Amino acid sequence: MRVVSLVPSLTEAVAVSAPGVLAGATDWCTHPADLGDAVRIGGTKNPGVRAVVELRPDLVIANEEENRAPDLEALRAAGVEVLVTEIRDLPQAFAELDRVLVGALGLERPEWLDRAEEAWAAVEPVGELTAFVPVWRRPWMVLGRDTFAGDLLARLGVRNAYAGHPERYPRVPVEELAGSGCDLVVLPDEPYAFTADDGPEAFPGLRAALVSGRHLTWYGPSLAEAPQVLAAALRP
């Protein structure tokens, strides 16, 4: 089988579970470091449709949030089979990974997926904390409702202050964020690369937790170690 993945998380999941299956991946697919002969076909939001078609994949794997509907429709119009995942929380992530790897690719259920489920079943909250989670600045954007990352944080005892917002990624003035009365600000290193010198200074007096974006937002092999990695960053 020849697979093209348009989602970094799923690229890693496929590459680790079935080496050699990937025919193409996006420019943002950074894990694992060696993707073998996989051809880079552009970004998640602007994949080269012709480049994907020329690879003659048996299946293209996509996600309803990370990829644009017109690109997926163009691939289908060219006769390519496209599997679109939807992942808004952890149980859905496990179900969709099983659907892709076992259902669509016909693989044995990977051991890392079992370890990930076990790790999250045994997770212990770091406390009872309220936080906001910027994902971009200029303008400031934060996690809102129904997000995978927000669900992971909730399982770790961190309540997203904007979980009830009508938008999934609302723009919020920095003054409102700084005065929100939260216990901490969670700053992932993707999609915006927040660092100790870029982000915390906007919220003086508020504890900042710098976390791995891959462990907070990716649904793949990183899920097995995510509880431990995130807890270490979030724990007071």
Summary of the structure (lengths in Angstrom):
residues: 236
radius of gyration: 18.3
end to end distance: 47.0
largest distance: 55.6
contacts: 761
relative contact order: 0.13
helix: 36%
strand: 19%
